Amino acid sequence: MNNQADIEKLAGLFKTFIGNQELVYQLLDLNPIPILMLAPDGTLVFCNRAFLEFNNVPDAELLVGKYNFKNDPVCIAIIGQDRIDRTLRGEAGSYSDFPVPIQDLIDRGVVDEKPFEAATVDMFSLPIWDGDIFVCAVIFFTVKNMYKGRADIIKAQAYIEEHWRGDFDLDKIAQSVSLSRRHFQRIFKEVTGKTPIEYYQNEKIEKIQEKLLDDSLSIEQAFAACGVGAHGTYSKLFKEKTKMSPSEYRKKMLK
């Protein structure tokens, strides 16, 4: 799903299953992607196995019929009331870099133990309509980042992801977690398998890939939106990591 049009097309496909509710639930429950289904009032009416496993929730009954997306202050603070209202009015949409509120599940007694320290996901909302009646919103989550292990390295990863648009500054990253430059580099590589600069470059390339999917931007504008030029170091890195030039990548992904 690369754009709004794709999301709306997929929403249309789901309409074919409306007459067979059991088939809908089987399709969603067996899907390896975490999925929620929300009633128009925001009440959670279904969550699949992948969602339960991802969040370490032992039983769907702890959430189904009891959790309300519209009234959740944590989600309101992260997503915004307007986006939530639009989703529950039956609008298709996508939201990037949503931080999973796993601590909230701990605080509410739904989860006994964190399956991860932190994670970010992209959310895709597909409305299901039965004629003129909005039936429910199906929310798909794709996991972008998941952090386990040392809290200081998790914090450093979050710092890099927050400051990806600016220039790489190893000293500032190390200072953000109160470690010396040398010690931080060693620990970061041990925990993540990448050096800090490699992690930063991967984050930058991912953002460039996202911008290239916006065909209202030229390639130069897509790179500029990520704080770099289209004909310098990051153009070469892009080709090394994707095995395609920026123009080839855009053509393939938007085909």
C-alpha positions as CSV (number, residue, x, y, z in Angstrom):
1,M,0.0,0.0,0.0
2,N,1.9,3.0,-1.3
3,N,-0.7,5.7,-1.4
4,Q,-4.2,6.7,-0.5
5,A,-5.6,5.3,-3.8
6,D,-4.2,1.9,-3.0
7,I,-5.7,2.0,0.5
8,E,-9.1,2.8,-0.9
9,K,-8.9,0.0,-3.5
10,L,-8.1,-2.5,-0.7
11,A,-11.0,-1.2,1.3
12,G,-13.2,-1.9,-1.7
13,L,-12.0,-5.5,-1.8
14,F,-13.1,-6.1,1.8
15,K,-16.7,-5.2,0.8
16,T,-17.0,-8.5,-1.0
17,F,-16.6,-10.3,2.4
18,I,-19.3,-8.4,4.2
19,G,-21.9,-11.1,3.6
20,N,-19.8,-13.7,5.2
21,Q,-18.7,-12.5,8.7
22,E,-17.0,-15.8,9.6
23,L,-14.8,-15.6,6.5
24,V,-13.9,-12.0,7.4
25,Y,-12.7,-13.1,10.8
26,Q,-10.8,-16.1,9.5
27,L,-9.0,-13.9,6.9
28,L,-8.0,-11.3,9.5
29,D,-7.1,-13.8,12.3
30,L,-4.8,-15.8,10.1
31,N,-3.1,-12.7,8.8
32,P,0.5,-12.4,10.1
33,I,0.1,-8.6,10.3
34,P,-1.3,-7.2,13.6
35,I,-4.9,-6.1,12.9
36,L,-7.7,-4.4,14.9
37,M,-11.3,-3.9,14.0
38,L,-13.1,-0.9,15.5
39,A,-16.9,-0.2,15.7
40,P,-18.0,3.3,14.6
41,D,-18.1,4.4,18.3
42,G,-14.4,3.4,18.7
43,T,-15.0,0.2,20.6
44,L,-12.6,-2.7,19.8
45,V,-14.6,-5.6,18.4
46,F,-11.8,-7.8,17.1
47,C,-8.0,-8.2,17.3
48,N,-6.2,-11.0,15.5
49,R,-3.6,-13.4,16.9
50,A,-0.7,-11.4,15.5
51,F,-1.8,-8.4,17.4
52,L,-2.1,-10.3,20.6
53,E,1.3,-12.0,20.1
54,F,3.0,-8.7,19.2
55,N,1.8,-7.0,22.4
56,N,2.1,-10.1,24.6
57,V,-1.6,-9.9,25.4
58,P,-2.7,-13.3,26.8
59,D,-6.4,-13.2,25.9
60,A,-8.5,-11.1,23.4
61,E,-11.2,-10.8,26.0
62,L,-9.0,-8.4,28.0
63,L,-9.5,-5.9,25.2
64,V,-12.5,-6.8,23.0
65,G,-15.6,-4.9,24.0
66,K,-13.6,-3.1,26.8
67,Y,-11.1,-0.9,25.0
68,N,-12.3,2.2,23.2
69,F,-9.9,3.9,20.7
70,K,-11.9,7.1,20.6
71,N,-11.7,7.6,24.4
72,D,-8.0,6.5,24.9
73,P,-6.1,9.6,26.1
74,V,-2.8,8.0,25.2
75,C,-3.7,7.4,21.6
76,I,-5.4,10.8,21.4
77,A,-2.1,12.4,22.5
78,I,-0.1,10.5,20.0
79,I,-2.4,10.5,16.9
80,G,-4.7,13.4,17.5
81,Q,-8.4,13.6,18.1
82,D,-9.1,14.8,14.5
83,R,-7.4,11.7,12.9
84,I,-9.2,9.4,15.2
85,D,-12.6,11.0,14.5
86,R,-11.9,10.8,10.7
87,T,-11.1,7.1,11.0
88,L,-14.3,6.5,12.9
89,R,-16.3,8.4,10.3
90,G,-15.2,5.9,7.7
91,E,-12.2,7.6,6.0
92,A,-9.3,5.6,4.8
93,G,-5.9,6.8,5.9
94,S,-2.3,6.0,6.9
95,Y,-0.3,7.2,9.8
96,S,3.5,6.9,10.0
97,D,5.8,6.3,12.9
98,F,3.2,5.6,15.6
99,P,4.9,4.8,18.9
100,V,3.3,1.6,20.4
101,P,2.0,2.5,23.9
102,I,3.1,-0.7,25.4
103,Q,3.7,0.9,28.8
104,D,0.0,1.8,28.9
105,L,-1.0,-1.8,28.5
106,I,1.3,-2.6,31.5
107,D,-0.2,0.2,33.6
108,R,-3.8,-1.0,32.8
109,G,-2.9,-4.6,33.8
110,V,-3.5,-6.0,30.3
111,V,0.1,-7.1,29.9
112,D,2.2,-8.5,32.7
113,E,5.6,-8.2,31.0
114,K,6.8,-6.0,28.2
115,P,7.6,-7.9,24.9
116,F,9.9,-5.1,24.0
117,E,11.1,-1.8,25.4
118,A,9.8,0.3,22.6
119,A,8.5,0.0,19.0
120,T,7.1,2.1,16.2
121,V,4.6,1.1,13.6
122,D,2.8,2.5,10.5
123,M,-1.0,2.3,10.7
124,F,-3.3,1.8,7.8
125,S,-7.0,2.4,8.3
126,L,-9.5,0.7,5.9
127,P,-13.2,1.5,6.3
128,I,-15.8,-1.2,5.7
129,W,-19.1,0.1,4.3
130,D,-22.4,-1.8,3.8
131,G,-24.1,0.4,1.3
132,D,-24.4,3.8,3.0
133,I,-23.7,2.4,6.4
134,F,-20.3,2.6,7.9
135,V,-19.7,-0.8,9.5
136,C,-16.2,-0.7,11.0
137,A,-12.6,0.4,10.6
138,V,-10.0,-2.2,10.1
139,I,-6.5,-1.1,11.3
140,F,-3.4,-2.8,10.0
141,F,0.0,-2.3,11.7
142,T,3.4,-2.7,10.0
143,V,6.3,-2.8,12.5
144,K,9.0,-0.4,11.6
145,N,11.3,-0.5,14.6
146,M,11.4,-2.6,17.7
147,Y,13.9,-2.2,20.6
148,K,15.0,-4.7,23.1
149,G,17.9,-4.8,25.5
150,R,19.9,-1.9,26.9
151,A,17.8,1.2,27.7
152,D,20.7,3.6,26.8
153,I,21.0,2.1,23.3
154,I,17.3,2.2,22.8
155,K,17.4,5.9,23.8
156,A,20.2,6.5,21.3
157,Q,18.2,4.8,18.5
158,A,15.3,7.0,19.3
159,Y,17.5,10.1,19.3
160,I,18.9,9.2,15.8
161,E,15.3,8.6,14.5
162,E,14.2,11.9,15.9
163,H,17.1,13.9,14.4
164,W,17.5,12.0,11.1
165,R,16.9,15.1,9.0
166,G,20.0,16.9,10.4
167,D,23.6,16.1,10.0
168,F,25.1,13.1,11.8
169,D,26.8,14.1,15.1
170,L,28.3,11.2,17.0
171,D,29.2,13.4,20.0
172,K,25.7,14.6,20.5
173,I,24.2,11.1,20.2
174,A,26.7,9.8,22.8
175,Q,26.0,12.7,25.1
176,S,22.3,12.1,24.9
177,V,22.9,8.8,26.7
178,S,25.7,10.0,28.9
179,L,28.4,7.7,27.3
180,S,31.8,8.5,26.0
181,R,32.1,8.6,22.2
182,R,34.4,5.5,22.1
183,H,32.4,3.5,24.6
184,F,29.1,4.4,22.9
185,Q,30.3,3.3,19.5
186,R,31.4,-0.1,20.8
187,I,28.2,-0.8,22.8
188,F,26.0,0.4,20.0
189,K,27.6,-2.0,17.5
190,E,27.4,-4.9,19.9
191,V,23.7,-4.4,20.6
192,T,22.4,-3.4,17.1
193,G,24.9,-5.0,14.8
194,K,25.5,-1.6,13.1
195,T,27.7,1.3,13.8
196,P,25.9,4.6,14.7
197,I,26.6,6.1,11.3
198,E,25.3,3.0,9.5
199,Y,22.1,3.2,11.6
200,Y,21.7,6.9,10.8
201,Q,22.3,6.3,7.1
202,N,19.7,3.5,7.0
203,E,17.2,5.8,8.7
204,K,17.9,8.6,6.2
205,I,17.6,6.2,3.2
206,E,14.2,4.9,4.5
207,K,12.9,8.5,4.7
208,I,14.1,9.2,1.2
209,Q,12.4,6.1,0.0
210,E,9.1,7.3,1.6
211,K,9.5,10.7,0.0
212,L,10.1,9.3,-3.5
213,L,6.7,7.6,-3.3
214,D,5.2,11.1,-3.3
215,D,5.0,11.8,-7.1
216,S,4.1,15.4,-6.5
217,L,7.7,15.9,-5.5
218,S,10.6,15.9,-8.0
219,I,13.5,13.6,-7.1
220,E,15.5,16.7,-6.1
221,Q,12.7,17.9,-3.8
222,A,12.3,14.4,-2.2
223,F,16.0,14.4,-1.3
224,A,15.8,18.1,-0.1
225,A,12.9,17.2,2.1
226,C,15.3,14.8,3.9
227,G,18.0,17.4,4.3
228,V,20.4,16.1,1.6
229,G,21.2,16.7,-2.1
230,A,20.1,14.4,-4.9
231,H,23.5,14.1,-6.5
232,G,25.8,13.7,-3.6
233,T,26.8,11.0,-1.0
234,Y,23.2,9.9,-0.3
235,S,22.5,9.3,-4.0
236,K,25.3,6.8,-4.0
237,L,24.3,5.3,-0.7
238,F,20.7,5.0,-2.0
239,K,21.9,3.0,-5.0
240,E,24.2,0.8,-2.8
241,K,21.4,-0.1,-0.4
242,T,18.5,-0.5,-2.9
243,K,20.4,-1.6,-6.0
244,M,18.5,1.0,-7.9
245,S,18.9,4.6,-8.7
246,P,16.3,7.0,-7.1
247,S,14.5,7.3,-10.5
248,E,14.4,3.6,-11.0
249,Y,13.1,3.0,-7.5
250,R,10.3,5.5,-8.0
251,K,9.3,4.0,-11.3
252,K,9.2,0.5,-9.9
253,M,7.3,1.4,-6.7
254,L,4.8,3.6,-8.3
255,K,4.2,1.3,-11.3
